[in-house]
Amino acid sequence: MGSAIHRRLLKPGVSQRVPSLQSSARDVVSRANLWSVLIFVIFAFATVITLFGIREGLLSKAGRSMDSVLDKTGDNVAKAADGSVATMREAISNAADGDKHT
C-alpha cells in the first residue's frame, strides 16, 4: 500500500508541517522590505556619487578656468598699477624740481 514513511505521515497523531498563509505572507513582506532597503541603498549611493562627480569633476574644471581668468586679470592690474606708479613718480619729480612751469 505505501511505504513506512507514507504510513507514518498519514497517522492521525503525527503533526504535519503545512506552510500556512500567514508565514508565506510574512516571507513576502520581509522580502519586499529587503528589496526596498536594497533599492534605497543603490539609489542613495548613485546620488552621492553623482553629487561628488558634479562637485569635484565639473566644478574643478570651472575652478581651473576661473583661476586662469583671475591670473590674467591680476597681471593686467599689476601692469596698470606699474604705469600709474611711474606716472605719479614723474609728476612728483616735476613738482619737486623747482620749475614753476610744471
Secondary structure as GFF3:
##gff-version 3
##sequence-region A 1 102
A	DSSP	alpha_helix	4	9	.	.	.	ID=ss1
A	DSSP	alpha_helix	21	52	.	.	.	ID=ss2
A	DSSP	pi_helix	53	58	.	.	.	ID=ss3
A	DSSP	alpha_helix	59	96	.	.	.	ID=ss4
###
